[in-house]
Amino acid sequence: MRILSQIGLILLVVSLSGCGDNGLSELKEWMDQVKKETHVKVTPVAEPKVFVPVAYNGSNLIDPFDPSKLLVVFARLKAANDNGLKPDFDRPKEALEGYALESMKMVGTFDNRKSLQGLIQIGKAVFPAVVGGYMGQNFGKVISISETRIDLVEIVQDATGEWTERKASLELQEAKK
């Protein structure tokens, strides 16, 4: 019985301790005071600007991006700058014209007592190149061969479709040891 009375006393003390303030009343007073002293300032939203619509009168003007207008301008430029330069499409293609110039390597030269020939390696195959011959996919014509390089002139189209000449060369590639 004595144990039951002690347990009852402990439960009574614990339940009464829950009814205490624990400093919350001070916190509530402080919060109420801050709410009374704080003034909220809300700035009003500005009125939206009124835009006056303007009628578009350019619909009857010439469109600057009209493809037919650009074709007329390009044709006029081509007629004014026509230099007569264009590749010969009727001649038979040579073996070295089937490969891109970037895939070719100059690996040496060969002197056959008549002229100096360049030796061009493509993959594992080696081809001779002579002055006046063609190589590369841009109608490149070999104009000179020396011990260390092959110079050629390519015929390419620019942005307006005009044919123009461009110089290119292949340098002798040193053997890897």
Phi, psi and omega in degrees: 000324181296324180292321180294324180290324178292320179294320178296320179295318180295317179296323178294317180295317181294317181290327177286330180292333177290341180275355182289170186276319181057026176081007181286332180294324177294319179296318179294321178296317181297318179297318179296320180295317180296320179297323180288324185276337183276128177249124181274127179251118178248117178282134181290148179286134180292149178294141179293148179289144179262121179257132179271122180293142180243134180285136178272119182254009184273002183292338180265001177274169180284133179288122181291344181254017180290123182301325181293327177293319179294322179297322178295317180295316179296321178296319179295318178295319180296319179294323181286328185251015183294113181260001177078001181278125173198154181288157178274104182279346185272341182285151179291142180286145176266167186298321183284353179278353179275357184236150177288146181299329181291338181271358183263148175229133173276121184248357179165188178225164178219125180257113181260025179071341176267313181203163177273128179250142175269147178254119185250127178256130175231111187067240178254356181267148178240131182239147174275146175236134181237157177296131183095348178278169182246147177204153181087169185265005180246039177055043182283127179250128181289125181251338176200150177229128174236181181296335187243351182200159174239123179257140178215162177243124179258151175247115183233161177265140175270189185296334181269000181090004180280136177281136180218157180267147179218133180274144177216164178206158173242126179267153177295129179267127179288144179289137177278132181257000000 
